[in-house]
């Protein structure tokens, strides 16, 4: 049953009211009433009949043509079962805030917009993105049930009343547990999110009875306040700045009636044109060095272009902008496995195949001549795979060793580049190994972002260098990240990669990978310098029950389908099992086998580990030997000898 207070709010929201002249005048003053189509609005407003002017303005929007949102196709609305559930739960104030916190929390009959059930900052921030409002709009349009629209209007007005934009000073909220509500409700990232998605809500709910002339004026006043707040509080850099610029463009394109619309568009375009040169390396990777935020950045730049193009403004972006977006997509497809997944490096998380396919389908509309994008958009029915196999993105430090593009391929993606930003973990040198639709060595993921002491500790566990597939000294986190590519050779039967990083004070880590005959991998890790301590080589398997041979420093998977991997390390004094977890989605984790292979290092000594990663049906039965002789690495696999330089 509906709460009594909410019923009263709904009645108010759906009844004609006498408009306050001062509030209405301020809203009309935000509009350019000389625009074609607004003649009647201007006439009535000039005559002092603002209620009639508001009615005329509502009629204008309900019949407006020539302005579109590429994200909304009213002729083909679809709603997923999850979206329908979110819409229905929202009717009882159980709000879908974050996929990591399910079932959704109840926010009270009288909505408490400051409710913080778990002290995770994301849960508090993302409440103010109102992710359930677009699903409510879809549910309204598909069902015709006016209750969805009435509830949305009531919640919208309730949020406006309880979350006023009071004094907001950048960087004042250093301790989020003590921050005032305005820093959650009006953080520019959340404001920009609302700018984008309130466009969809506006389109879906516009015909509703509850969407009255009075509500329209409240909506426009609030929306304008959002855009202007962003213009005064842009983030300094990173993906937040990109989101804010893109969504300011959306505001200026979709609501050209605002006097400030042209300024919003020009400001957003100027920022994106500038930042695409600053934030994207020459190899196409976004400088946060995180696959998730790389994908987000592609779509920020792409969606801005798409929105402008759909409404006749494409000329605001130069040809170089399009070329850079295409180069970013090229980097993304290279750093993807054949099943469309990407490594869990840094703060990445798993995306569904359908989500990624939808991106490729959108991209191919803008880049129809790109055969590789088309191939992925059509799941191989059209287009063609790149002519090359392995690829080095040297500036950003992503290296891909592959023997094919189909699902039966073997692919290693290794990350060893420059210093990243907040989302980039101390994981230099880590890698993932994918073979025949199985990721044998997934990175750890991030599990959670930040919040109180308990939540931050959960994040910090997943950020540890020792839970990545790389080398440490005394299990400490990396102190320096500035990896360089020393060797990259792909013109023979064996691909070779060598990267080197000054990981710690007094310790340099050099990692060489041989993709031998493009069938199996040999990795040489060298820890050199004056540092002293326990050099540790860390490997983290996927969830499985492997065969372990502690004495031989070996572990082998044993899946029934015959797609298995032997991991054997030479040069270690000890092998031990460690705590292991992998998090593919926010606040979800599963236990998995993790191992440390250690050897004591004296000052000036070079410790060398050799790892053989051998795919085989019966992995535990493989006979593998490796040793250094005269500066060359000799490896023997089931009696077959290899000399690696």
C-alpha positions as CSV (number, residue, x, y, z in Angstrom):
1,X,0.0,0.0,0.0
2,X,1.2,3.5,-0.8
3,X,2.4,5.6,2.2
4,X,-0.1,8.3,3.2
5,X,2.5,11.1,2.7
6,X,3.3,9.8,-0.7
7,X,-0.3,9.7,-1.7
8,X,-0.7,13.3,-0.7
9,X,2.4,14.2,-2.7
10,X,1.0,12.4,-5.7
11,X,-2.2,14.3,-5.5
12,X,-0.3,17.6,-5.4
13,X,1.9,16.6,-8.3
14,X,-1.1,15.8,-10.5
15,X,-3.4,18.7,-9.7
16,X,-3.3,22.1,-11.4
17,X,-1.8,24.7,-9.1
18,X,-1.4,28.4,-9.1
19,X,2.2,29.1,-10.1
20,X,4.3,31.5,-8.1
21,X,5.2,34.4,-10.4
22,X,8.7,34.8,-9.1
23,X,9.6,31.1,-9.6
24,X,8.0,31.0,-13.0
25,X,9.6,34.2,-14.1
26,X,13.0,32.9,-13.2
27,X,12.4,29.7,-15.2
28,X,11.1,31.6,-18.2
29,X,14.1,33.9,-17.9
30,X,16.4,30.9,-18.5
31,X,14.8,30.3,-21.9
32,X,15.4,31.9,-25.2
33,X,11.7,32.7,-26.0
34,X,12.7,34.0,-29.4
35,X,13.3,30.5,-30.7
36,X,10.9,29.2,-33.4
37,X,8.0,27.4,-31.8
38,X,8.1,29.4,-28.6
39,X,6.1,32.4,-30.0
40,X,3.0,31.6,-28.0
41,X,4.9,31.0,-24.8
42,X,6.7,34.4,-25.2
43,X,3.4,36.1,-25.9
44,X,1.6,34.7,-22.9
45,X,4.6,35.3,-20.6
46,X,4.9,38.9,-21.8
47,X,1.2,39.4,-21.0
48,X,1.8,38.2,-17.5
49,X,-0.2,35.0,-17.9
50,X,2.5,32.6,-16.8
51,X,0.1,29.7,-16.0
52,X,-1.0,29.7,-19.6
53,X,2.6,30.2,-20.8
54,X,3.7,27.1,-18.8
55,X,0.8,25.2,-20.4
56,X,2.0,26.4,-23.9
57,X,5.6,25.4,-23.0
58,X,4.5,21.9,-22.0
59,X,2.5,21.6,-25.3
60,X,5.6,22.8,-27.2
61,X,7.8,20.0,-25.7
62,X,5.1,17.4,-26.2
63,X,5.1,18.2,-30.0
64,X,8.7,19.3,-30.5
65,X,10.5,17.8,-33.5
66,X,14.1,18.1,-34.7
67,X,15.8,17.2,-31.4
68,X,16.5,13.6,-30.7
69,X,18.3,11.4,-28.3
70,X,20.1,8.4,-29.9
71,X,19.6,6.4,-26.6
72,X,15.8,6.4,-26.9
73,X,13.7,4.8,-29.7
74,X,10.1,5.1,-28.7
75,X,9.1,2.8,-31.5
76,X,11.2,0.0,-30.0
77,X,11.2,0.2,-26.2
78,X,12.3,-2.9,-24.4
79,X,12.7,-3.6,-20.7
80,X,14.7,-6.4,-19.2
81,X,13.4,-8.4,-16.3
82,X,15.9,-6.7,-14.0
83,X,14.7,-3.3,-15.1
84,X,11.1,-4.2,-14.6
85,X,11.9,-5.4,-11.1
86,X,13.8,-2.2,-10.3
87,X,10.8,-0.1,-11.6
88,X,8.4,-2.1,-9.5
89,X,10.6,-2.1,-6.3
90,X,10.9,1.7,-6.7
91,X,7.2,2.0,-6.3
92,X,7.7,0.8,-2.7
93,X,10.9,2.9,-2.2
94,X,13.2,-0.1,-2.5
95,X,15.8,1.6,-4.8
96,X,18.2,-0.2,-7.0
97,X,21.4,1.8,-6.2
98,X,24.2,-0.7,-6.9
99,X,24.5,-4.2,-8.3
100,X,26.9,-5.0,-5.5
101,X,24.2,-4.5,-2.9
102,X,21.3,-6.7,-3.5
103,X,18.5,-7.1,-2.6
104,X,17.9,-3.4,-2.7
105,X,17.5,-1.4,0.5
106,X,14.3,0.2,1.6
107,X,14.7,4.0,1.9
108,X,11.6,4.7,3.9
109,X,8.0,5.7,3.3
110,X,9.2,9.2,3.7
111,X,12.3,8.8,1.5
112,X,15.6,9.2,3.4
113,X,18.0,10.4,0.8
114,X,20.8,10.3,3.3
115,X,20.4,6.7,4.3
116,X,23.8,4.9,4.3
117,X,23.3,1.3,5.2
118,X,26.9,0.3,4.4
119,X,29.7,2.9,4.6
120,X,30.8,2.4,1.0
121,X,31.0,5.8,-0.7
122,X,29.7,4.3,-3.9
123,X,26.5,3.3,-2.2
124,X,25.9,6.8,-1.0
125,X,27.0,8.6,-4.2
126,X,25.1,6.3,-6.6
127,X,21.9,6.7,-4.7
128,X,21.8,10.1,-6.3
129,X,22.1,8.7,-9.8
130,X,18.5,7.3,-9.5
131,X,19.2,4.3,-11.7
132,X,15.6,3.1,-11.3
133,X,14.0,6.2,-12.9
134,X,14.7,5.2,-16.5
135,X,13.3,1.7,-16.0
136,X,10.3,3.3,-14.4
137,X,9.9,5.4,-17.6
138,X,10.1,2.3,-19.8
139,X,7.6,0.5,-17.6
140,X,5.2,3.5,-17.9
141,X,5.5,3.7,-21.7
142,X,5.1,-0.1,-22.2
143,X,2.2,-0.5,-19.7
144,X,0.5,2.9,-19.9
145,X,0.2,2.7,-16.1
146,X,0.1,6.3,-14.8
147,X,1.2,5.2,-11.3
148,X,4.8,4.9,-12.6
149,X,4.7,8.5,-13.8
150,X,3.0,9.8,-10.7
151,X,5.6,8.1,-8.5
152,X,8.5,9.4,-10.6
153,X,7.2,13.0,-10.3
154,X,6.7,12.6,-6.6
155,X,10.2,11.2,-6.1
156,X,11.7,13.8,-8.3
157,X,10.1,16.7,-6.4
158,X,11.0,15.0,-3.1
159,X,14.6,14.8,-4.0
160,X,14.7,18.5,-5.0
161,X,13.2,19.5,-1.7
162,X,15.5,17.4,0.5
163,X,18.7,17.9,-1.4
164,X,19.1,21.6,-2.1
165,X,22.3,23.0,-3.7
166,X,23.8,24.8,-0.7
167,X,27.3,26.1,-0.5
168,X,29.5,23.7,-2.4
169,X,33.3,24.1,-2.2
170,X,35.6,21.8,-4.2
171,X,37.8,19.5,-2.2
172,X,36.3,20.5,1.1
173,X,35.0,16.9,1.7
174,X,38.3,15.2,2.5
175,X,36.7,12.9,5.1
176,X,33.6,11.3,3.5
177,X,32.3,9.9,6.7
178,X,32.0,13.5,7.9
179,X,30.9,15.1,4.7
180,X,27.7,17.2,4.4
181,X,24.9,15.7,2.3
182,X,25.5,18.3,-0.5
183,X,28.8,16.6,-1.3
184,X,27.1,13.3,-2.1
185,X,24.0,14.7,-3.8
186,X,25.8,17.4,-5.8
187,X,29.2,15.8,-6.5
188,X,29.8,16.8,-10.2
189,X,30.0,13.2,-11.4
190,X,26.5,12.4,-10.0
191,X,25.2,15.7,-11.3
192,X,26.5,14.8,-14.8
193,X,24.9,11.4,-14.6
194,X,21.6,13.0,-13.9
195,X,22.0,15.4,-16.8
196,X,22.3,12.5,-19.2
197,X,19.6,10.2,-17.9
198,X,17.0,12.8,-17.1
199,X,16.9,13.3,-20.8
200,X,15.6,9.8,-21.2
201,X,13.2,10.2,-18.2
202,X,11.9,13.4,-19.8
203,X,11.2,11.6,-23.1
204,X,9.5,8.6,-21.5
205,X,7.3,10.5,-19.0
206,X,6.5,13.6,-21.0
207,X,2.9,12.5,-22.1
208,X,1.9,11.5,-18.5
209,X,-0.9,13.2,-16.6
210,X,1.5,13.8,-13.7
211,X,3.9,15.6,-15.9
212,X,2.0,18.9,-15.4
213,X,2.9,22.4,-16.4
214,X,4.0,23.0,-12.8
215,X,6.2,20.0,-12.8
216,X,7.8,21.0,-16.1
217,X,8.9,24.3,-14.6
218,X,10.4,22.6,-11.6
219,X,12.2,20.1,-13.9
220,X,13.6,22.8,-16.2
221,X,14.7,24.9,-13.2
222,X,16.4,21.9,-11.6
223,X,18.0,20.7,-14.9
224,X,19.5,24.2,-15.6
225,X,20.9,24.3,-12.0
226,X,22.6,21.0,-12.7
227,X,24.3,22.2,-15.9
228,X,25.5,25.4,-14.3
229,X,26.8,23.6,-11.3
230,X,29.0,21.5,-13.5
231,X,30.4,24.5,-15.3
232,X,31.7,25.8,-12.0
233,X,33.0,22.5,-10.6
234,X,34.7,20.5,-13.3
235,X,37.1,17.8,-12.1
236,X,40.7,18.5,-12.7
237,X,41.3,15.5,-15.0
238,X,40.5,11.9,-15.6
239,X,37.3,10.1,-16.6
240,X,35.2,12.3,-14.3
241,X,36.1,15.4,-16.3
242,X,35.2,13.5,-19.5
243,X,31.8,12.4,-18.2
244,X,31.1,16.0,-17.1
245,X,32.0,17.4,-20.5
246,X,30.0,14.8,-22.5
247,X,26.9,15.2,-20.4
248,X,27.1,19.0,-20.5
249,X,27.1,18.6,-24.3
250,X,24.0,16.4,-24.0
251,X,22.3,19.2,-22.0
252,X,23.1,21.8,-24.6
253,X,22.0,19.6,-27.5
254,X,18.8,18.3,-26.1
255,X,17.6,21.5,-24.5
256,X,18.6,24.2,-27.0
257,X,15.8,26.3,-25.6
258,X,18.0,27.3,-22.7
259,X,19.8,30.6,-23.3
260,X,23.0,28.9,-22.0
261,X,22.7,25.8,-24.3
262,X,25.2,27.0,-26.9
263,X,27.7,27.8,-24.2
264,X,27.3,24.4,-22.6
265,X,27.9,22.7,-26.0
266,X,30.9,24.8,-26.7
267,X,32.4,24.2,-23.2
268,X,31.9,20.4,-23.4
269,X,33.2,20.2,-27.0
270,X,36.3,22.3,-26.0
271,X,37.1,20.0,-23.1
272,X,36.7,16.8,-25.0
273,X,38.8,18.1,-28.0
274,X,41.5,19.0,-25.5
275,X,41.3,16.0,-23.3
276,X,41.3,13.4,-26.1
277,X,44.8,14.6,-26.8
278,X,45.9,14.6,-23.2
279,X,44.2,11.5,-21.9
280,X,44.8,9.1,-24.8
281,X,48.3,7.8,-25.5
282,X,49.5,7.5,-29.1
283,X,48.8,3.8,-29.0
284,X,45.2,4.4,-28.3
285,X,45.0,3.6,-24.5
286,X,43.4,6.0,-22.0
287,X,46.0,7.0,-19.5
288,X,44.3,5.5,-16.4
289,X,45.5,2.1,-17.7
290,X,42.3,0.4,-16.6
291,X,40.3,-1.7,-19.2
292,X,37.0,-0.6,-17.6
293,X,37.7,3.1,-17.7
294,X,39.3,2.8,-21.1
295,X,36.0,1.4,-22.4
296,X,34.1,4.1,-20.5
297,X,36.3,6.7,-22.1
298,X,35.7,5.4,-25.6
299,X,32.0,5.6,-25.1
300,X,32.2,9.1,-23.6
301,X,34.0,10.4,-26.7
302,X,31.8,8.3,-28.9
303,X,28.5,9.3,-27.3
304,X,29.3,13.0,-27.5
305,X,30.0,12.6,-31.2
306,X,26.9,10.5,-31.7
307,X,24.6,13.0,-29.9
308,X,26.1,16.0,-31.8
309,X,25.9,14.2,-35.1
310,X,22.2,13.1,-34.6
311,X,21.3,16.8,-34.1
312,X,23.4,18.4,-36.8
313,X,26.5,19.4,-34.9
314,X,29.2,16.9,-36.0
315,X,31.4,19.7,-37.5
316,X,32.3,20.7,-34.0
317,X,34.6,17.7,-33.8
318,X,37.7,17.6,-36.1
319,X,38.7,14.5,-38.1
320,X,41.5,13.8,-35.6
321,X,38.9,13.3,-32.9
322,X,37.3,10.5,-34.9
323,X,40.7,9.0,-35.7
324,X,41.6,8.9,-32.0
325,X,38.3,7.2,-31.0
326,X,38.9,4.6,-33.7
327,X,42.4,4.0,-32.4
328,X,41.0,3.6,-28.8
329,X,38.6,0.9,-30.1
330,X,41.5,-0.8,-31.9
331,X,43.4,-0.9,-28.5
332,X,40.4,-2.3,-26.8
333,X,39.8,-5.1,-29.3
334,X,43.5,-6.0,-29.1
335,X,43.3,-6.1,-25.3
336,X,40.3,-8.4,-25.4
337,X,40.1,-12.2,-25.4
338,X,38.1,-14.0,-28.1
339,X,35.0,-14.3,-25.8
340,X,34.9,-10.4,-25.7
341,X,36.2,-10.4,-22.1
342,X,39.1,-8.2,-20.9
343,X,41.7,-8.7,-18.2
344,X,40.7,-7.8,-14.7
345,X,43.7,-5.4,-14.4
346,X,43.4,-2.5,-12.0
347,X,39.7,-1.7,-11.3
348,X,38.3,-3.6,-14.2
349,X,35.2,-5.8,-13.8
350,X,33.5,-8.3,-16.0
351,X,31.0,-7.0,-18.6
352,X,28.5,-9.3,-20.3
353,X,29.0,-10.3,-23.8
354,X,25.8,-8.6,-24.8
355,X,27.0,-5.3,-23.3
356,X,30.2,-5.4,-25.3
357,X,28.4,-6.5,-28.5
358,X,26.1,-3.5,-28.2
359,X,29.1,-1.3,-28.1
360,X,30.6,-2.8,-31.2
361,X,27.3,-2.5,-33.0
362,X,27.2,1.2,-32.2
363,X,30.8,1.7,-33.2
364,X,30.5,0.0,-36.5
365,X,27.8,2.5,-37.5
366,X,30.3,5.3,-37.2
367,X,33.3,3.3,-38.5
368,X,31.7,1.1,-41.2
369,X,35.0,0.5,-43.1
370,X,36.8,-0.9,-40.1
371,X,36.7,-4.7,-40.8
372,X,37.9,-5.7,-37.3
373,X,35.1,-3.7,-35.6
374,X,32.5,-5.1,-38.0
375,X,33.7,-8.7,-37.4
376,X,33.2,-8.3,-33.6
377,X,29.9,-6.4,-34.1
378,X,28.5,-9.3,-36.2
379,X,30.1,-12.1,-34.2
380,X,32.2,-13.1,-37.2
381,X,29.5,-13.1,-39.8
382,X,31.0,-10.0,-41.5
383,X,34.3,-8.1,-41.6
384,X,37.7,-9.7,-40.9
385,X,40.2,-10.3,-38.1
386,X,43.3,-8.1,-38.1
387,X,46.1,-9.5,-40.3
388,X,48.5,-9.5,-37.4
389,X,48.4,-11.6,-34.2
390,X,50.6,-10.3,-31.4
391,X,50.6,-6.6,-30.7
392,X,52.6,-4.2,-28.5
393,X,51.0,-1.0,-27.2
394,X,54.3,0.3,-26.0
395,X,53.4,3.7,-24.6
396,X,50.7,2.4,-22.3
397,X,52.5,-0.9,-21.7
398,X,49.9,-3.4,-22.8
399,X,51.4,-6.4,-24.7
400,X,49.3,-9.1,-26.4
401,X,50.8,-12.4,-27.4
402,X,48.3,-14.5,-29.4
403,X,48.2,-17.3,-31.9
404,X,44.7,-16.6,-33.3
405,X,41.5,-14.6,-33.0
406,X,39.0,-17.4,-32.7
407,X,37.8,-19.1,-29.5
408,X,40.3,-21.9,-29.9
409,X,43.2,-19.4,-29.6
410,X,45.8,-19.0,-26.9
411,X,46.2,-15.4,-25.7
412,X,48.4,-13.8,-23.1
413,X,47.8,-10.1,-22.2
414,X,50.5,-8.5,-20.1
415,X,50.5,-5.1,-18.4
416,X,53.8,-3.3,-17.8
417,X,53.8,0.4,-18.4
418,X,54.0,3.9,-16.9
419,X,52.6,5.1,-13.6
420,X,48.8,5.2,-13.7
421,X,46.2,7.0,-11.6
422,X,43.8,6.1,-8.8
423,X,42.2,3.2,-10.6
424,X,45.5,1.7,-11.6
425,X,46.8,-0.8,-9.1
426,X,50.4,-1.6,-8.2
427,X,50.3,-4.5,-10.6
428,X,53.2,-3.8,-13.0
429,X,54.2,-7.0,-14.9
430,X,51.0,-8.9,-14.3
431,X,49.3,-10.9,-17.0
432,X,46.4,-13.1,-17.8
433,X,46.5,-16.3,-19.9
434,X,43.4,-17.3,-21.8
435,X,43.1,-20.6,-23.8
436,X,40.1,-22.2,-25.5
437,X,37.5,-20.2,-23.7
438,X,39.2,-20.5,-20.3
439,X,41.1,-17.8,-18.4
440,X,43.7,-19.7,-16.4
441,X,45.3,-16.9,-14.5
442,X,42.8,-14.0,-14.0
443,X,44.0,-11.0,-12.2
444,X,42.4,-10.3,-8.8
445,X,40.0,-7.5,-9.7
446,X,39.1,-4.7,-7.2
447,X,36.1,-6.0,-5.2
448,X,35.2,-2.6,-3.8
449,X,36.2,1.1,-4.1
450,X,36.4,3.1,-0.9
451,X,34.5,4.0,2.3
452,X,35.1,3.6,6.0
453,X,38.0,1.7,7.5
454,X,36.4,-1.7,6.9
455,X,35.5,-1.1,3.3
456,X,38.8,0.5,2.4
457,X,40.6,-2.5,3.9
458,X,38.6,-4.8,1.6
459,X,39.7,-2.8,-1.4
460,X,43.3,-2.7,-0.2
461,X,43.5,-6.5,-0.1
462,X,42.8,-6.8,-3.8
463,X,45.2,-4.0,-4.6
464,X,48.2,-5.8,-3.1
465,X,51.0,-6.5,-5.6
466,X,51.3,-10.1,-4.2
467,X,47.8,-10.9,-5.4
468,X,48.8,-10.1,-9.0
469,X,50.8,-12.4,-11.3
470,X,54.1,-10.6,-10.8
471,X,57.2,-10.3,-8.6
472,X,57.7,-8.7,-5.1
473,X,60.3,-8.3,-2.5
474,X,59.2,-9.3,1.0
475,X,55.6,-9.3,-0.3
476,X,55.6,-5.5,-0.3
477,X,53.6,-3.4,-2.8
478,X,55.5,-1.9,-5.7
479,X,57.2,1.3,-4.9
480,X,57.9,2.5,-8.4
481,X,56.1,1.9,-11.7
482,X,57.9,3.0,-14.9
483,X,58.2,-0.1,-17.0
484,X,60.1,0.0,-20.3
485,X,60.0,-2.5,-23.2
486,X,63.5,-3.8,-23.8
487,X,62.6,-6.3,-26.5
488,X,59.7,-7.1,-28.8
489,X,60.1,-9.7,-31.5
490,X,57.3,-11.2,-33.5
491,X,58.9,-12.0,-36.8
492,X,59.8,-15.6,-36.1
493,X,58.2,-18.8,-34.9
494,X,58.5,-17.6,-31.3
495,X,57.3,-14.2,-30.0
496,X,59.5,-12.6,-27.4
497,X,58.8,-9.8,-25.0
498,X,61.1,-8.3,-22.4
499,X,60.0,-5.5,-20.0
500,X,62.0,-4.0,-17.1
501,X,60.7,-2.0,-14.1
502,X,62.5,-0.3,-11.2
503,X,60.0,-1.9,-8.8
504,X,61.7,-1.1,-5.5
505,X,64.5,1.0,-4.1
506,X,67.5,-1.1,-5.0
507,X,65.6,-3.7,-7.1
508,X,64.9,-3.9,-10.8
509,X,62.5,-6.5,-12.1
510,X,63.1,-7.8,-15.7
511,X,60.5,-10.1,-17.1
512,X,61.0,-11.9,-20.4
513,X,58.2,-14.0,-22.0
514,X,58.8,-16.4,-24.9
515,X,55.7,-17.6,-26.7
516,X,57.4,-20.7,-27.9
517,X,56.2,-21.8,-31.4
518,X,53.1,-19.8,-30.3
519,X,52.0,-22.9,-28.4
520,X,53.3,-22.5,-24.8
521,X,55.0,-19.9,-22.6
522,X,58.3,-19.6,-20.8
523,X,58.8,-16.7,-18.5
524,X,62.2,-15.6,-17.0
525,X,62.0,-13.2,-14.0
526,X,65.2,-11.6,-12.8
527,X,65.4,-9.5,-9.6
528,X,68.6,-7.6,-9.5
529,X,70.2,-4.7,-7.4
530,X,71.3,-4.0,-3.9
531,X,68.0,-4.8,-2.2
532,X,67.9,-7.7,0.2
533,X,65.0,-9.9,1.2
534,X,62.6,-12.6,0.0
535,X,62.0,-12.3,-3.7
536,X,58.6,-13.7,-4.4
537,X,57.0,-14.8,-7.6
538,X,53.2,-14.8,-7.4
539,X,50.7,-16.7,-9.5
540,X,46.9,-16.8,-9.0
541,X,44.9,-19.5,-10.7
542,X,41.2,-19.5,-11.6
543,X,38.8,-21.3,-9.4
544,X,39.6,-25.0,-9.5
545,X,41.0,-28.0,-7.6
546,X,44.5,-28.3,-9.0
547,X,47.1,-31.0,-8.6
548,X,49.9,-29.6,-6.5
549,X,53.5,-30.8,-6.3
550,X,55.0,-28.5,-3.6
551,X,58.4,-30.2,-3.8
552,X,58.7,-29.7,-7.5
553,X,57.2,-26.2,-7.4
554,X,54.5,-27.2,-9.8
555,X,50.7,-27.0,-10.0
556,X,48.4,-28.4,-12.7
557,X,44.7,-27.9,-13.4
558,X,42.6,-30.9,-14.1
559,X,39.4,-30.0,-15.9
560,X,37.5,-32.9,-17.4
561,X,37.3,-31.3,-20.8
562,X,41.1,-31.7,-21.3
563,X,41.8,-27.9,-21.5
564,X,44.4,-27.7,-18.8
565,X,47.6,-25.9,-17.8
566,X,50.8,-26.9,-16.1
567,X,52.6,-24.1,-14.2
568,X,56.1,-25.1,-13.1
569,X,58.7,-22.8,-11.5
570,X,62.4,-23.3,-11.5
571,X,64.8,-21.3,-9.2
572,X,62.6,-21.1,-6.2
573,X,63.6,-22.3,-2.8
574,X,60.1,-22.7,-1.6
575,X,56.5,-22.9,-2.9
576,X,53.6,-22.2,-0.7
577,X,49.9,-21.8,-1.1
578,X,48.5,-18.4,-0.2
579,X,45.1,-16.8,0.3
580,X,43.5,-16.3,-3.1
581,X,40.4,-14.5,-4.3
582,X,39.1,-13.2,-7.6
583,X,36.5,-10.5,-7.9
584,X,34.9,-10.2,-11.3
585,X,32.0,-7.9,-10.2
586,X,31.6,-5.3,-7.5
587,X,31.4,-6.9,-4.0
588,X,31.4,-10.4,-5.4
589,X,34.4,-12.6,-4.9
590,X,35.3,-16.3,-5.1
591,X,38.1,-18.2,-3.6
592,X,40.8,-19.6,-5.8
593,X,44.3,-21.2,-5.5
594,X,47.2,-18.8,-5.2
595,X,50.9,-19.5,-4.8
596,X,54.1,-17.8,-3.9
597,X,57.5,-19.1,-5.1
598,X,60.3,-17.5,-3.1
599,X,64.1,-17.3,-3.0
600,X,66.3,-15.3,-0.7
601,X,68.1,-12.4,-2.3
602,X,71.4,-10.9,-1.0
603,X,72.6,-7.4,-1.9
604,X,74.0,-7.3,-5.4
605,X,72.7,-10.7,-6.2
606,X,70.4,-11.5,-9.1
607,X,67.7,-13.9,-8.3
608,X,66.3,-15.8,-11.4
609,X,63.0,-17.6,-11.7
610,X,61.9,-19.5,-14.7
611,X,58.2,-20.4,-15.2
612,X,56.9,-22.8,-17.8
613,X,53.2,-22.5,-18.7
614,X,52.3,-25.5,-20.7
615,X,48.8,-26.2,-22.0
616,X,48.1,-30.0,-22.1
617,X,45.2,-32.4,-21.6
618,X,46.9,-34.2,-18.7
619,X,48.9,-31.3,-17.4
620,X,50.3,-33.0,-14.3
621,X,51.9,-35.8,-16.4
622,X,54.1,-33.4,-18.5
623,X,57.8,-33.7,-18.1
624,X,59.4,-30.2,-18.0
625,X,63.0,-29.2,-17.3
626,X,64.6,-25.7,-17.5
627,X,68.1,-24.3,-16.7
628,X,70.4,-21.5,-17.5
629,X,73.6,-22.3,-19.4
630,X,76.0,-19.7,-20.6
631,X,73.4,-16.9,-20.6
632,X,70.9,-19.0,-22.6
633,X,67.8,-20.7,-21.2
634,X,67.5,-24.4,-22.1
635,X,64.0,-25.9,-21.8
636,X,63.0,-29.5,-22.4
637,X,59.4,-30.4,-22.8
638,X,58.7,-34.2,-22.9
639,X,62.1,-34.8,-24.4
640,X,62.0,-32.0,-26.9
641,X,64.7,-29.4,-26.4
642,X,64.5,-25.6,-26.9
643,X,67.2,-23.0,-26.6
644,X,65.9,-19.6,-25.7
645,X,67.9,-16.4,-26.0
